[in-house]
Amino acid sequence: MPARGWIEVNNMYCKGCELCINACPQDVLRLDMESLTPKGFHPAKLYKDGCTGCAICSLVCPDAAITVYREVIKKPAIVTGGA
């Protein structure tokens, strides 16, 4: 199963440059046009499912505003009976 990821954007640092949005291979980021950071920018946000936690967004962010979390979902072990 694929990994499931999510991000947190620190609004104190995000300046809405869109580098993370353009770099996201899953195309799950966009600017949050309904909110502003304290500096007056629209911050990036995760807007749909599909994030794998690849962390490319965090790597390209020039202001280190993105923290990435990743959860690998493991298949349950198959137990076989034996004598």
HELIX and SHEET records of a PDB file:
HELIX    1   1 LEU A   19  ALA A   23  1                                   5    
HELIX    2   2 ILE A   56  VAL A   60  1                                   5    
SHEET    1   A 2 ARG A   4  VAL A   9  0                                        
SHEET    2   A 2 ILE A  66  GLU A  71 -1                                        
SHEET    1   B 2 LEU A  29  LEU A  31  0                                        
SHEET    2   B 2 ALA A  44  LEU A  46 -1                                        
END                                                                             
